[in-house]
Amino acid sequence: MVAERVEQVRLGVRAGARPDDDVEAHSLRIRARADRCHRDSLGAGEDDAERCDAPEDVLRRPEPGRRAVPLVRLRLGRRRHVEKAHGPEFRVLAPVHAPVRILRLPPALLGVAAVVFLLVGSLVSGQFAQQTVSGLASGGIYASLALAIVLIYRATQVINFAQGGMAMFTTYVAWELMQQGYGRWSAYFLAILIAFAGGVLLERTVIRPVENAPAVTTVIVTIGLLVIFNGLAGWIWSAQIRPFRGPFPTRPIHVRGVAFSLEDLGTIAVALAAVTVLWAFFRFTRFGLALRAAASQPAAARLVGIRVGWMLALGWGLAAALGAISGILVAPVVFLQPNMMDAILIYAFAAAVLGGIDSPLGAVAGGLTLGVLLNLLGTYVHAVTAELRLPIALALLLVVLLVKPSGLFGRAAVRRV
């Protein structure tokens, strides 16, 4: 209370209140007027902006030898502003640079612009069409793993660093089943079921005991799980690089003289089908709605009889199954080895952050965008070699965190302090 009173008196003195004035009422009036003027400066026109040109807009009286500094407004074409504090005496509403304005455009507008660009480029150039399809295939793999990361983050508010290790271990399980005489699709299906059961088991036995611990504790646990999975794979199957038979043939098909790989087309179809099935599960099924309620409002979900603990375990199982799909799709390209998912996990992190770490739709859009972007840069920018693909993904991750931490489809978190 004392601190609040001191702040009120300070505001009153800055606004020019006399000692015999009602300082509390005066300071509250000045604060409300400043907030209203700030909102007007963001969305109003020039006529409305004149309402803030009163003497009270001066933030403080001039000190001896100094001149009072008013609130400065800079009009922009898109009327986007960023507030920067330049010391305790004045504020400036500075313009936003072009890259920042692009990231802050509505996601739907960005999506339409990207689709139009890719369609026009594919119609003009056959090579552009090939690289776009190949990028969508890679992006589908990134999107599957990014979606798994987002599912666990929405449920526990923790990044699962073991997601890549879980996917790699499940891919080894699928390879072992094929070595034992199972057919390809039977082995894939059984491996995905084993991944689902393993994800549920991990949540109940390893994650649940530390669910009330600080977030850093859970992060350390997931990093430990990553090391364990890598070590187990090397111990059981050795670190030898092995070929993995993928679900689709590698022969090309020709469309109007342009060759497309059946493997790429099949990868895109499987990734989109997995995302569609998951969306339908969350949107139309009883368990899906219960899982969404348990992840967003666990206390309210308990009040209506939802078993939140088992719903979170179900989320871990679904994330593990999605990771298994991404591992099976990428193994024919990078070959089977204990560290095969490390780089894919970084791409998935970048895709999740680009789309919004709390947005499943953003994870899918971010994965597809990242895959196409890296492919087109590697084809048309000669300085971007295969060794620079990972640094570019990390640079994109850094830029998004600095410019728009919530991502393209995410929502900024607002907390009362």
C-alpha positions as CSV (number, residue, x, y, z in Angstrom):
1,M,0.0,0.0,0.0
2,V,2.8,2.4,0.8
3,A,4.5,1.7,-2.5
4,E,1.2,2.3,-4.4
5,R,0.7,5.6,-2.6
6,V,4.3,6.7,-3.4
7,E,3.6,5.8,-7.1
8,Q,0.4,7.8,-7.0
9,V,2.1,10.8,-5.6
10,R,4.9,10.5,-8.1
11,L,2.5,10.4,-11.0
12,G,0.6,13.4,-9.6
13,V,3.8,15.4,-9.3
14,R,4.8,14.5,-12.8
15,A,1.5,15.6,-14.2
16,G,1.7,18.9,-12.4
17,A,-0.7,18.4,-9.5
18,R,-0.6,20.9,-6.7
19,P,0.0,19.7,-3.1
20,D,-3.6,20.5,-2.1
21,D,-5.1,18.5,-5.0
22,D,-6.6,15.0,-4.6
23,V,-3.4,13.3,-5.7
24,E,-5.0,9.8,-5.8
25,A,-7.8,10.9,-8.1
26,H,-5.5,13.0,-10.2
27,S,-3.0,10.1,-10.7
28,L,-5.7,7.7,-11.6
29,R,-7.1,10.1,-14.1
30,I,-3.7,10.6,-15.7
31,R,-3.0,6.9,-15.8
32,A,-6.4,6.2,-17.5
33,R,-5.8,9.0,-20.0
34,A,-2.4,7.7,-20.9
35,D,-3.8,4.2,-21.5
36,R,-6.6,5.6,-23.6
37,C,-4.2,7.7,-25.7
38,H,-1.9,4.8,-26.2
39,R,-4.8,2.7,-27.6
40,D,-5.8,5.6,-29.8
41,S,-2.3,5.9,-31.1
42,L,-2.3,2.3,-32.2
43,G,-5.6,2.1,-34.1
44,A,-7.0,5.6,-34.5
45,G,-6.6,8.2,-37.2
46,E,-5.1,11.6,-37.1
47,D,-8.3,13.2,-35.9
48,D,-8.6,11.0,-32.9
49,A,-5.0,11.4,-32.1
50,E,-5.6,15.1,-31.5
51,R,-7.5,14.3,-28.3
52,C,-4.2,13.4,-26.6
53,D,-2.6,16.7,-27.4
54,A,-3.5,18.2,-24.0
55,P,-1.0,19.6,-21.5
56,E,-1.6,16.6,-19.3
57,D,0.1,14.4,-22.0
58,V,3.5,15.8,-20.9
59,L,4.8,13.0,-18.7
60,R,6.6,15.3,-16.3
61,R,7.4,18.9,-15.7
62,P,10.7,20.2,-17.1
63,E,13.6,20.1,-14.6
64,P,15.8,23.2,-14.4
65,G,17.8,23.5,-17.6
66,R,15.8,20.8,-19.4
67,R,12.9,20.8,-21.7
68,A,9.7,18.8,-21.3
69,V,9.4,15.8,-23.7
70,P,5.9,15.0,-25.0
71,L,4.6,11.7,-26.1
72,V,5.8,11.1,-29.6
73,R,3.7,9.2,-32.1
74,L,5.0,7.9,-35.5
75,R,2.3,7.1,-38.0
76,L,3.0,4.0,-40.1
77,G,1.4,2.5,-43.2
78,R,0.0,-0.4,-41.2
79,R,-0.2,1.6,-37.9
80,R,1.9,-1.0,-36.1
81,H,3.9,0.4,-33.2
82,V,6.3,-0.9,-30.6
83,E,6.7,0.9,-27.4
84,K,10.2,1.5,-26.3
85,A,11.2,3.1,-23.1
86,H,14.0,5.8,-23.4
87,G,14.7,6.5,-19.7
88,P,12.2,7.4,-17.0
89,E,11.2,10.7,-18.6
90,F,9.5,9.9,-21.9
91,R,8.4,7.2,-24.2
92,V,8.5,6.8,-28.0
93,L,6.2,4.7,-30.1
94,A,8.8,3.5,-32.6
95,P,8.1,1.9,-36.0
96,V,8.4,-1.9,-36.5
97,H,10.9,-3.1,-39.1
98,A,9.7,-5.0,-42.2
99,P,10.7,-8.6,-41.0
100,V,8.8,-8.0,-37.8
101,R,5.7,-6.8,-39.6
102,I,5.8,-9.8,-41.9
103,L,5.8,-12.2,-38.9
104,R,2.9,-10.3,-37.3
105,L,0.6,-10.5,-40.3
106,P,-2.5,-12.7,-39.8
107,P,-1.5,-16.4,-40.2
108,A,-4.3,-17.0,-42.8
109,L,-3.0,-14.2,-45.0
110,L,0.6,-15.6,-44.8
111,G,-0.8,-19.1,-45.6
112,V,-2.7,-17.9,-48.7
113,A,0.4,-15.9,-49.9
114,A,2.6,-19.0,-49.5
115,V,0.2,-21.3,-51.3
116,V,-0.1,-18.9,-54.2
117,F,3.7,-18.5,-54.4
118,L,4.3,-22.2,-54.5
119,L,1.5,-22.8,-57.1
120,V,2.8,-20.1,-59.4
121,G,6.4,-21.3,-59.0
122,S,5.4,-24.9,-59.7
123,L,3.5,-24.0,-62.8
124,V,6.4,-22.0,-64.1
125,S,9.3,-24.3,-63.3
126,G,9.4,-28.1,-63.1
127,Q,12.5,-28.0,-60.8
128,F,10.6,-25.7,-58.5
129,A,7.7,-28.2,-58.4
130,Q,10.0,-31.1,-57.6
131,Q,11.7,-29.2,-54.8
132,T,8.4,-28.1,-53.4
133,V,7.0,-31.7,-53.3
134,S,10.3,-32.9,-51.7
135,G,10.2,-30.1,-49.2
136,L,6.6,-31.0,-48.3
137,A,7.7,-34.6,-47.7
138,S,10.5,-33.5,-45.4
139,G,8.1,-31.0,-43.8
140,G,5.5,-33.7,-43.1
141,I,8.1,-35.6,-41.1
142,Y,9.1,-32.5,-39.1
143,A,5.4,-31.7,-38.6
144,S,4.6,-35.2,-37.2
145,L,7.4,-34.9,-34.6
146,A,6.6,-31.2,-33.9
147,L,3.0,-32.1,-33.3
148,A,4.1,-34.8,-30.8
149,I,6.2,-32.1,-29.0
150,V,3.2,-29.7,-28.9
151,L,0.8,-32.4,-27.5
152,I,3.1,-33.0,-24.5
153,Y,3.8,-29.3,-24.0
154,R,0.1,-28.5,-23.9
155,A,-0.5,-31.2,-21.4
156,T,2.5,-30.7,-19.1
157,Q,4.0,-27.3,-20.1
158,V,7.3,-29.1,-20.6
159,I,9.4,-29.7,-23.7
160,N,10.0,-33.4,-24.2
161,F,13.6,-33.7,-25.3
162,A,13.2,-37.5,-25.4
163,Q,10.8,-37.4,-28.3
164,G,13.4,-38.1,-30.9
165,G,14.9,-41.0,-28.8
166,M,11.5,-42.6,-28.4
167,A,10.9,-42.4,-32.1
168,M,14.3,-43.9,-32.9
169,F,13.8,-46.8,-30.5
170,T,10.4,-47.5,-31.9
171,T,11.9,-47.6,-35.4
172,Y,14.4,-50.1,-34.3
173,V,11.5,-52.2,-32.9
174,A,9.9,-52.1,-36.3
175,W,13.1,-53.2,-38.0
176,E,13.5,-56.1,-35.5
177,L,9.9,-57.2,-36.2
178,M,10.7,-57.3,-39.9
179,Q,13.8,-59.3,-39.2
180,Q,11.6,-61.8,-37.3
181,G,9.5,-62.4,-40.4
182,Y,6.6,-59.9,-40.0
183,G,5.5,-58.0,-43.1
184,R,6.3,-54.4,-43.5
185,W,2.9,-53.0,-42.7
186,S,2.3,-55.4,-39.9
187,A,5.6,-54.4,-38.4
188,Y,4.8,-50.7,-38.7
189,F,1.4,-51.1,-37.1
190,L,2.8,-53.2,-34.2
191,A,5.6,-50.8,-33.6
192,I,3.2,-47.8,-33.5
193,L,1.0,-49.7,-30.9
194,I,4.1,-50.5,-28.9
195,A,5.1,-46.8,-29.0
196,F,1.7,-45.8,-27.8
197,A,1.8,-48.3,-24.9
198,G,5.4,-47.2,-24.1
199,G,4.4,-43.6,-24.0
200,V,1.6,-44.3,-21.5
201,L,3.9,-46.4,-19.4
202,L,6.6,-43.7,-19.3
203,E,4.1,-41.0,-18.2
204,R,2.7,-43.2,-15.4
205,T,6.0,-44.4,-14.1
206,V,8.6,-41.7,-14.9
207,I,6.9,-38.4,-15.5
208,R,4.0,-38.6,-13.1
209,P,6.2,-38.7,-9.9
210,V,7.7,-35.4,-10.9
211,E,4.6,-33.6,-12.3
212,N,4.5,-31.3,-9.3
213,A,8.2,-30.6,-9.3
214,P,9.8,-27.5,-11.0
215,A,9.8,-27.6,-14.8
216,V,13.6,-27.9,-14.9
217,T,13.3,-31.2,-13.1
218,T,11.0,-32.6,-15.7
219,V,13.3,-31.3,-18.5
220,I,16.2,-33.1,-16.9
221,V,14.2,-36.3,-16.7
222,T,13.4,-36.1,-20.4
223,I,17.0,-35.5,-21.2
224,G,17.9,-38.5,-19.1
225,L,15.4,-40.6,-21.1
226,L,17.0,-39.4,-24.3
227,V,20.4,-40.7,-23.2
228,I,18.8,-44.0,-22.0
229,F,17.1,-44.7,-25.3
230,N,20.2,-43.9,-27.3
231,G,22.3,-46.1,-25.0
232,L,19.8,-49.0,-25.1
233,A,19.6,-48.9,-28.9
234,G,23.3,-49.0,-29.2
235,W,23.6,-51.8,-26.6
236,I,20.8,-54.0,-28.2
237,W,21.4,-53.4,-31.9
238,S,24.9,-51.8,-31.9
239,A,25.7,-48.5,-33.5
240,Q,26.1,-49.9,-37.0
241,I,24.3,-48.0,-39.7
242,R,21.6,-50.2,-41.2
243,P,19.3,-49.8,-44.2
244,F,15.6,-49.5,-43.4
245,R,12.9,-50.6,-45.9
246,G,10.4,-47.8,-46.1
247,P,6.7,-48.1,-46.6
248,F,6.8,-46.7,-50.2
249,P,8.8,-47.5,-53.3
250,T,11.4,-45.0,-54.5
251,R,10.6,-45.1,-58.2
252,P,9.5,-41.9,-59.8
253,I,6.3,-41.0,-61.6
254,H,6.1,-38.4,-64.4
255,V,3.5,-35.7,-64.5
256,R,3.8,-33.4,-67.6
257,G,7.5,-34.2,-67.9
258,V,8.2,-33.5,-64.2
259,A,9.4,-36.5,-62.1
260,F,8.0,-37.0,-58.6
261,S,9.1,-39.7,-56.1
262,L,6.5,-42.0,-54.9
263,E,8.3,-42.1,-51.6
264,D,7.8,-38.3,-51.2
265,L,4.2,-38.4,-52.2
266,G,3.5,-41.3,-49.9
267,T,5.2,-39.5,-47.0
268,I,3.1,-36.4,-47.6
269,A,-0.1,-38.5,-47.7
270,V,0.8,-40.4,-44.4
271,A,1.7,-37.3,-42.6
272,L,-1.4,-35.4,-43.6
273,A,-3.6,-38.5,-42.8
274,A,-2.1,-38.8,-39.4
275,V,-2.7,-35.1,-38.7
276,T,-6.3,-35.4,-40.0
277,V,-7.0,-38.5,-37.8
278,L,-5.6,-36.8,-34.8
279,W,-7.7,-33.6,-35.5
280,A,-10.9,-35.7,-35.8
281,F,-10.0,-37.6,-32.6
282,F,-9.7,-34.3,-30.6
283,R,-12.7,-32.7,-32.3
284,F,-15.4,-35.4,-32.5
285,T,-14.6,-38.1,-29.9
286,R,-15.4,-38.2,-26.2
287,F,-11.9,-39.1,-25.2
288,G,-10.4,-36.4,-27.4
289,L,-12.6,-33.7,-25.8
290,A,-11.7,-35.1,-22.4
291,L,-8.0,-34.9,-23.2
292,R,-8.4,-31.3,-24.4
293,A,-10.2,-30.4,-21.2
294,A,-7.6,-32.1,-19.0
295,A,-4.7,-30.3,-20.8
296,S,-6.3,-26.8,-20.7
297,Q,-8.3,-26.8,-17.5
298,P,-7.2,-29.7,-15.3
299,A,-8.9,-28.5,-12.1
300,A,-12.3,-27.9,-13.9
301,A,-11.9,-31.3,-15.6
302,R,-11.5,-33.1,-12.3
303,L,-14.7,-31.4,-11.1
304,V,-16.7,-32.9,-13.9
305,G,-15.3,-36.4,-13.4
306,I,-12.5,-36.6,-15.9
307,R,-9.5,-38.7,-14.8
308,V,-6.9,-36.1,-15.6
309,G,-3.9,-38.3,-14.9
310,W,-4.9,-41.0,-17.4
311,M,-5.8,-38.4,-19.9
312,L,-2.3,-36.9,-19.7
313,A,-0.9,-40.5,-20.1
314,L,-3.1,-40.9,-23.2
315,G,-1.5,-37.7,-24.6
316,W,1.9,-39.1,-24.0
317,G,0.9,-42.3,-25.8
318,L,-0.4,-40.3,-28.8
319,A,2.7,-38.2,-29.0
320,A,4.9,-41.4,-28.9
321,A,2.8,-42.9,-31.7
322,L,3.3,-39.8,-33.8
323,G,7.0,-39.9,-33.1
324,A,7.0,-43.5,-34.3
325,I,5.4,-42.5,-37.6
326,S,8.0,-39.8,-38.2
327,G,10.8,-42.3,-37.4
328,I,9.5,-44.9,-39.8
329,L,9.1,-42.3,-42.5
330,V,12.6,-40.7,-42.1
331,A,14.6,-44.0,-41.5
332,P,14.8,-44.9,-45.2
333,V,16.4,-41.5,-45.9
334,V,18.9,-41.1,-43.0
335,F,19.4,-44.9,-42.4
336,L,18.9,-46.6,-39.1
337,Q,21.3,-45.6,-36.3
338,P,21.0,-44.5,-32.7
339,N,21.5,-40.8,-33.5
340,M,19.3,-40.7,-36.6
341,M,16.6,-38.5,-35.0
342,D,18.9,-35.8,-33.4
343,A,18.8,-33.4,-36.3
344,I,15.2,-34.2,-37.1
345,L,14.3,-33.3,-33.5
346,I,16.0,-29.9,-33.9
347,Y,14.0,-29.3,-37.1
348,A,10.9,-30.3,-35.2
349,F,11.6,-27.8,-32.4
350,A,12.1,-25.1,-35.0
351,A,8.8,-26.0,-36.7
352,A,6.9,-26.1,-33.3
353,V,8.3,-22.7,-32.3
354,L,7.7,-21.2,-35.7
355,G,4.0,-22.2,-35.7
356,G,3.4,-21.8,-32.0
357,I,4.6,-24.2,-29.3
358,D,1.0,-24.4,-27.9
359,S,-0.7,-24.7,-31.3
360,P,-1.2,-28.1,-33.1
361,L,-2.2,-26.4,-36.3
362,G,0.9,-24.2,-36.0
363,A,3.2,-27.3,-35.6
364,V,1.9,-28.7,-38.8
365,A,2.1,-25.4,-40.7
366,G,5.6,-24.7,-39.3
367,G,6.9,-28.2,-40.3
368,L,5.6,-27.9,-43.9
369,T,6.9,-24.3,-44.1
370,L,10.4,-25.2,-42.8
371,G,10.7,-28.2,-45.1
372,V,9.9,-26.3,-48.2
373,L,12.0,-23.3,-47.2
374,L,15.1,-25.4,-46.6
375,N,14.7,-27.2,-49.9
376,L,14.2,-24.1,-52.0
377,L,17.1,-22.3,-50.3
378,G,19.4,-25.3,-50.9
379,T,18.4,-25.4,-54.6
380,Y,18.3,-21.7,-55.6
381,V,20.9,-20.2,-53.1
382,H,24.2,-21.8,-53.9
383,A,25.8,-20.6,-50.7
384,V,23.3,-22.8,-48.7
385,T,24.8,-26.3,-48.7
386,A,23.6,-29.4,-46.9
387,E,25.8,-28.5,-44.0
388,L,24.0,-25.2,-43.5
389,R,20.5,-26.5,-43.4
390,L,20.6,-27.1,-39.6
391,P,22.2,-23.7,-38.8
392,I,19.5,-22.0,-40.9
393,A,16.8,-23.9,-38.9
394,L,18.5,-22.7,-35.7
395,A,18.7,-19.2,-36.9
396,L,15.0,-19.2,-37.8
397,L,14.3,-20.5,-34.3
398,L,16.2,-17.7,-32.8
399,V,14.6,-15.0,-35.0
400,V,11.1,-16.2,-34.1
401,L,11.9,-16.3,-30.4
402,L,13.2,-12.7,-30.6
403,V,10.5,-11.3,-32.8
404,K,7.4,-13.2,-32.0
405,P,7.9,-15.8,-29.2
406,S,4.3,-17.0,-29.4
407,G,4.8,-18.2,-33.0
408,L,2.5,-17.6,-36.0
409,F,-0.5,-19.4,-34.6
410,G,0.3,-19.2,-30.9
411,R,-1.2,-16.9,-28.3
412,A,0.8,-14.6,-26.2
413,A,0.7,-15.7,-22.5
414,V,-0.5,-12.9,-20.2
415,R,-0.1,-13.3,-16.5
416,R,-1.2,-11.1,-13.7
417,V,1.7,-10.1,-11.4
